[in-house]
Amino acid sequence: MWSGVVRWGTLVAGIASIVLVFGYASSTMYGIEHGANRIAYWHISLAWMAAVALGTTFLGSVLFLRYDGRFWNRLAHSSGEIGFLFATLTLVTGSIWGKVIWNSWWEWSDVRLVTFLVVWLVYAGYLVVYSSTENSSDEKYAAVYGVLGFVTVPISYTATRLWTPTFHETTLGNEGVSANIDPLTLVVTIVAVTLLYASLMGVRIKLHEIEDKVLRAKPHNRR
C-alpha cells in the first residue's frame, strides 16, 4: 500500500512540477531569457536529493559496520546507486544550464563544479568497490569507503562559503542572490524528486532481496 502511495505521489508531483516549470515559472534568470533556464529547477532538486541519497549511504554504511545487518548494507548500496545517478544528472543538467548562463559547458575555475565532480568520482569508486565484494567480510570494505567518502559531500555543498565562487552563488541565507528562482515551483519539484528517490529505493531494495535469494539457492553463493 505504501509503495503505491509513493508511486502515485511521484506521478502527481512530477506532473505538477512540469506544469509549474513550463506554465508558471519565468524563463529569465540572471538577466538572461532562455527556455533552457527552466532546467534549473530539476538541476537544483537533483543536486539536493543526491546529497540526501549519499547521506543515506553514509548512514547505512555506519549501521552496517555497527550491527552487521544485511538490510543496512542493501540500504547503503541502493541509495549509493541512486545518489550516483542523481549526481550524474546534476552534472548533465548543470552543464546545459551553464551553457546558457555562462556560455560555457564547464568551468574548471568554479569550486562548486570541481568539488562536485570529485563527489561523482568518489561514489563511482564506491560502486566499483561494492561490485568487487565477494562475501560479507569484503562488504565491510565498501561500507568503510561509504563512510569515508561522504566527507566530500559537505565540502562540495559548502564550497561557495569555504572559497570564493567563480560562478555559483551562495543561495541559502543570501538575500542578494540574483537567480530568479520561483519558490513554489522549486518546492514542488523538490517534492517530486524526493518521491522519485523513495520510489526507486523501494524497487532497488526489493531487487537486492531477490538477488540474495537467488545467491542463497546456488551451491556456491557469493555472499
ZICORPE-V329449 format. One record per backbone hydrogen bond with DSSP energy under -1.0 kcal/mol. NH is the residue of the N-H (numbers start at 1). CO is the residue of the C=O. E is the energy in kcal/mol with one decimal. If there is no record, write none. Layout:
# ZICORPE-V329449
nh: {NH;NH}
co: {CO;CO}
e: {E;E}
This chain:
# ZICORPE-V329449
nh: {5;6;7;8;9;10;11;12;13;14;15;16;17;18;19;20;21;22;23;24;25;29;32;34;37;38;39;40;41;43;44;45;46;47;48;49;50;51;52;53;54;55;56;57;58;59;60;61;62;63;64;65;66;67;68;73;74;75;76;77;78;79;80;81;82;83;84;85;86;87;88;89;90;91;92;93;94;95;96;97;98;99;101;102;104;110;114;115;116;117;118;119;120;121;122;123;124;125;126;127;128;129;130;131;132;133;139;141;143;144;145;146;147;148;149;151;152;153;155;156;157;158;159;161;162;163;174;177;181;186;187;188;189;190;191;192;193;194;195;196;197;198;199;200;201;202;203;204;205;206;207;208;209;210;211;212;213;214;215;216;217}
co: {1;2;3;4;5;6;7;8;9;10;11;12;13;14;15;16;17;18;19;20;20;32;29;27;34;35;36;37;38;39;40;41;42;43;44;45;46;47;48;49;50;51;52;53;54;55;56;57;58;59;60;61;62;63;64;69;70;71;72;73;74;75;76;77;78;79;80;81;82;83;84;85;86;87;88;89;90;91;92;93;94;95;97;98;98;107;110;111;112;113;114;115;116;117;118;119;120;121;122;123;124;125;126;127;128;130;135;138;139;140;141;142;143;144;145;148;149;150;151;152;153;154;156;158;158;159;171;174;179;182;183;184;185;186;187;188;189;190;191;192;193;194;195;196;197;198;199;200;201;202;203;204;205;206;207;208;209;210;211;212;213}
e: {-2.0;-2.2;-2.4;-2.5;-2.5;-2.5;-2.1;-2.7;-2.7;-2.3;-2.3;-2.5;-2.4;-2.1;-2.5;-2.5;-2.9;-2.4;-2.1;-1.8;-3.0;-2.4;-2.3;-2.4;-1.7;-1.6;-1.6;-2.0;-1.3;-2.5;-2.8;-1.7;-2.7;-2.0;-2.2;-2.3;-2.1;-1.6;-1.8;-2.7;-2.6;-2.1;-2.0;-1.7;-2.0;-2.5;-3.1;-2.3;-2.3;-2.5;-2.1;-2.4;-1.8;-3.1;-2.3;-1.4;-2.5;-2.7;-2.5;-2.4;-2.7;-2.4;-1.9;-2.4;-2.0;-2.9;-2.2;-2.1;-2.8;-2.5;-2.3;-2.4;-2.2;-2.1;-2.2;-2.9;-2.3;-2.0;-1.9;-2.5;-2.8;-1.7;-2.4;-2.8;-1.1;-1.4;-2.2;-2.5;-2.0;-2.0;-1.7;-1.8;-2.3;-2.4;-2.6;-2.3;-1.5;-1.9;-1.7;-1.8;-1.7;-2.7;-2.6;-2.2;-1.0;-1.5;-2.0;-1.6;-1.9;-2.5;-2.2;-2.4;-1.6;-2.8;-3.1;-1.3;-1.6;-1.6;-1.1;-2.1;-2.4;-1.3;-1.1;-1.7;-2.1;-2.6;-1.7;-1.4;-1.5;-2.1;-2.7;-2.4;-2.1;-2.5;-2.3;-2.2;-2.4;-2.4;-2.4;-2.0;-2.3;-2.2;-2.4;-2.6;-2.4;-1.9;-1.8;-2.7;-2.6;-1.7;-2.0;-2.0;-2.1;-2.1;-2.6;-2.4;-1.9;-2.3;-2.5;-2.4;-1.3}
